[in-house]
Amino acid sequence: MEPKNEKVPGIKESYRLLTFEYAFRQVGFIVLLAIIVAAIAGLFSSGVVSDAEKTNDAKSLSYERFGRRQTESRMALTFPVTSEGKYTFSLTSESSDAYEPGSVWPQPDSMYSRGNTLFLVYDRLQQTDKFTVLLFITPSKAGKWTNIIRVNNEPDIRFWQFIYP
């Protein structure tokens, strides 16, 4: 049985608009599928695309390259303690209000900020191959931020993060 092309009273169908709707649904499905794949890959938070690691001779940093505003993310800085004593870890950002610091593990002996730089001071570190500082930060502003991490006067590590609104 073939469907009949019956006109419904009060409804004007436009073949041009029906074709546009069909094409829009097809493109919309592809765009939605691309967004889902990007999210699974980590474009919007932790994942293959977002997880990054930077290293230099003295230390290594693992962090999330992409994040969301008001969503906590984790940074892990690992460095060798070559001699016992005082170590100062500093995190410098382009803007002093780009991030809100959260938990720090292990707890530093003192913590202060000066300008756009946050300082964590460990007074009595014992000599070890690897010492890791976990810093949980919450981005408070959207945008691309360039940051610098340094331990004492050693070479710094520069990295960027893109924060979605």
C-alpha positions as CSV (number, residue, x, y, z in Angstrom):
1,M,0.0,0.0,0.0
2,E,1.5,3.4,-1.0
3,P,1.2,6.4,1.3
4,K,-0.9,9.1,0.0
5,N,0.3,12.7,-0.2
6,E,-2.6,14.2,1.7
7,K,-2.7,17.8,2.6
8,V,-3.5,18.6,6.2
9,P,-5.7,21.6,6.6
10,G,-4.0,24.7,8.1
11,I,-0.4,23.4,7.4
12,K,1.6,24.7,4.5
13,E,4.5,22.5,3.7
14,S,7.6,23.9,1.9
15,Y,9.7,21.4,0.1
16,R,12.7,23.8,0.3
17,L,12.4,24.1,4.1
18,L,11.9,20.3,4.6
19,T,15.1,19.7,2.6
20,F,16.9,22.3,4.7
21,E,15.7,20.6,7.9
22,Y,16.9,17.2,6.7
23,A,20.3,18.6,5.8
24,F,20.6,20.4,9.1
25,R,19.8,17.2,11.0
26,Q,22.5,15.3,9.1
27,V,25.1,18.0,9.8
28,G,24.0,18.3,13.4
29,F,24.4,14.6,13.9
30,I,28.0,14.8,12.6
31,V,28.8,17.8,14.7
32,L,27.4,16.2,17.8
33,L,29.4,13.0,17.1
34,A,32.6,15.1,16.7
35,I,31.9,16.8,20.1
36,I,31.4,13.5,21.8
37,V,34.6,12.0,20.3
38,A,36.6,15.2,21.3
39,A,35.2,14.9,24.9
40,I,36.2,11.2,25.1
41,A,39.7,12.0,23.8
42,G,40.1,14.7,26.5
43,L,39.8,18.0,24.7
44,F,37.6,19.4,27.5
45,S,39.2,17.8,30.5
46,S,41.7,14.9,31.4
47,G,42.3,12.5,28.6
48,V,44.7,11.6,25.8
49,V,44.6,15.1,24.3
50,S,44.6,17.1,27.6
51,D,47.1,15.2,29.8
52,A,50.5,16.7,29.2
53,E,54.0,16.3,30.7
54,K,56.8,18.8,30.5
55,T,60.4,18.0,31.6
56,N,63.8,19.6,31.9
57,D,67.1,18.4,33.4
58,A,66.0,18.9,37.0
59,K,62.3,18.1,37.1
60,S,59.1,17.0,35.4
61,L,55.6,18.3,35.5
62,S,52.4,16.5,34.6
63,Y,49.2,18.6,34.3
64,E,45.9,19.0,32.3
65,R,46.4,21.2,29.3
66,F,42.6,21.8,29.0
67,G,40.2,22.5,31.9
68,R,37.0,24.1,32.8
69,R,36.5,27.2,34.9
70,Q,35.6,26.4,38.5
71,T,36.6,22.7,38.1
72,E,39.6,21.6,40.2
73,S,42.6,20.1,38.3
74,R,45.8,18.5,39.5
75,M,49.4,19.3,38.9
76,A,52.2,17.0,39.9
77,L,55.8,18.3,40.0
78,T,58.6,15.8,40.6
79,F,62.2,16.8,41.2
80,P,65.3,15.2,42.8
81,V,66.4,16.5,46.2
82,T,70.2,16.6,45.6
83,S,71.1,18.0,49.1
84,E,69.2,18.3,52.3
85,G,67.8,21.6,53.2
86,K,65.3,24.3,52.1
87,Y,63.5,24.1,48.8
88,T,61.2,26.7,47.4
89,F,58.6,25.8,44.8
90,S,57.1,28.7,42.8
91,L,54.2,28.9,40.4
92,T,53.8,32.1,38.4
93,S,50.8,32.9,36.2
94,E,50.0,35.7,33.9
95,S,47.3,36.9,36.2
96,S,47.1,36.7,40.0
97,D,43.4,35.8,39.9
98,A,43.5,33.2,37.1
99,Y,43.7,30.3,39.6
100,E,42.6,29.6,43.1
101,P,45.1,27.3,45.0
102,G,43.5,24.3,46.7
103,S,45.1,21.3,48.5
104,V,48.8,20.8,48.5
105,W,50.4,17.5,49.3
106,P,52.7,17.2,51.1
107,Q,51.9,20.3,53.2
108,P,54.6,22.9,52.8
109,D,56.2,24.4,55.9
110,S,55.1,27.9,54.7
111,M,53.2,29.2,51.8
112,Y,52.8,32.8,50.5
113,S,52.2,34.8,47.4
114,R,53.9,37.8,45.9
115,G,52.3,39.4,42.8
116,N,51.4,36.7,40.4
117,T,53.6,34.1,42.0
118,L,52.6,31.5,44.6
119,F,55.5,30.2,46.8
120,L,55.6,26.8,48.6
121,V,58.5,26.5,51.0
122,Y,59.8,23.1,52.3
123,D,62.4,23.8,55.0
124,R,63.8,20.3,55.8
125,L,63.7,18.0,52.8
126,Q,65.8,14.9,53.0
127,Q,67.9,13.8,50.1
128,T,66.0,11.5,47.7
129,D,65.8,10.6,44.0
130,K,62.3,11.9,43.6
131,F,60.2,14.3,45.6
132,T,56.7,15.0,44.3
133,V,54.4,18.0,45.1
134,L,50.7,17.6,44.2
135,L,49.0,20.9,43.8
136,F,45.3,21.1,43.2
137,I,44.2,24.4,41.5
138,T,40.8,25.7,40.5
139,P,40.7,28.1,37.4
140,S,38.7,31.1,38.2
141,K,38.9,32.8,34.7
142,A,38.5,31.4,31.2
143,G,41.2,31.8,28.6
144,K,44.7,30.7,27.7
145,W,47.1,31.1,30.5
146,T,50.9,30.8,30.4
147,N,52.5,29.6,33.6
148,I,56.0,29.1,34.9
149,I,57.1,26.6,37.6
150,R,60.5,26.8,39.3
151,V,62.3,25.0,42.1
152,N,64.9,27.2,43.9
153,N,67.0,28.8,41.2
154,E,67.0,25.9,38.8
155,P,65.7,26.2,35.2
156,D,62.0,26.8,35.0
157,I,59.3,24.9,33.1
158,R,56.9,27.0,31.0
159,F,53.5,25.6,30.1
160,W,50.1,26.8,29.0
161,Q,46.6,25.8,29.9
162,F,43.4,26.6,28.1
163,I,40.4,27.1,30.4
164,Y,36.9,26.8,29.0
165,P,34.1,28.9,30.4
